[in-house]
Amino acid sequence: MTPVELSRTVLGAVRRAVDDGVLDVAVPERVKVTAPGPGGCGDYATNIALQLSRPAGQPPLHVAEILRTRLAASDGVRDVVVTGPGFLNITLGGAAGVDLVADILRRGPRYGFVDEPSGEVVHLRAPCEVRAVVVMDVVGRLLRSQGVGVRTSYEGGVVEGEWITVLGVPGCGDEGVPGQAASSAGHVVQPVPAPASPLHLGPDAGRWALLHPAGHDRPRISDEHLVQREGNPLFRVRYAHARIRALSRNAADLGFRAEPGPIEPDGDPAHPAGAPAHPTGAPTPRNPQAATPHPLLHPLADHPRVLAQAAAHRAPDRLARHLVSVADAVLPLLPAVLPRGAEKPSATHRARLALAEAAGAVLAGGLSLLGIDAPEHL
């Protein structure tokens, strides 16, 4: 179950409570679910009870209990715990992570894309400035990934030369969607201009330098984006993808392939056997149904929401930062994917490989939307 699906499930619980006459509120359009905060537990948490408390005229804990009983009965939800002033902490069914990985592997780099056209057409306009042109190119890609038709045009000049050959931007505004007009006056893409030309960085580092900072921040155009070290976010993202592809090739040489399945925390190199997996020193549970979900599952499940928000807010930097989070979450897993020494490939190895390949699919799809190469080797 993805965060989007869980949000709909929580909304369903609110709607049932309203229909049963125990809550007198307007059902909100959406519910935000996040990773549990300090003092929380489970896979996800939401503060919907606190939001509905005042309009319902009831204490937050009472509203939370009303929603807890209905949410706990929902398919795919294993447990719901109320903490603090009324936070709902949700634990998904034991197969939720397995289903998520299987869904990502099935969809590949298009995971998070919307398959059906929305019918909306947006007209994007940008001044003829290198950062604005690159950002508009990626905003157009993001909108198209969400089923939105896009028309683009440049103002105050013509894009030509190395902006096209090096940075890969379109040479002229496209003609949009035949037979459809833009739904509004359009949107002007005008981030803070680049202080210098990024052409000397090449296509990948050049685009990253312009896209990774938020639009209102001044980009740093320097050779730091070319350094192949851990401190370079672009390097970590591309290195993670290349490592995952190498592991897939090595696994094929060893005669096994990815198969989604549960991963016990003892198999996670971040929680070696015999070491506490919790800051309180509590032992790692050995029952996969009770185990803490792998930390990589949260950013993978969040990917569709990130794409939708990056498109809606015309903010490619949200996607760039999200890819860094995915890379940082998957890198600690990779040393334990392949068997070591005399070990034979097991179900755990196949499950780890599936989880890694799911992260690779997200990284590949995200880098493609940014117009950056996802390398097979690095």
Secondary structure, 3 states (H helix, E strand, C coil): CCHHHHHHHHHHHHHHHHHCCCCCCCCCCCCCCECCCCCCCCCEEECHHHHHHHHHCCCHHHHHHHHHHHHHCCCCEEEEEEECCCEEEEEECCCHHHHHHHHHHHHHHHCCCCCCCCCCEEEEEEECCHHHHHHHHHHHHHHHHCCCEEEEEEECCCCCCHHHHCCCCCCCCCCCCCCCCCCCCCEECCCCCCCCCCHHHHHHHHHHHHHCCCCCCCCCCCHHHHCCCCCCHHHHHHHHHHHHHHHHHHHHHHCCCCCCCCCCHHHCCCCCCCCCCCCCCCCCCCCCCCCCCCCCHHHHHHHHHHHHHHHHCCCHHHHHHHHHHHHHHHCCCHHHCCCCCCCCCCHHHHHHHHHHHHHHHHHHHHHHHHCCCCCCCC
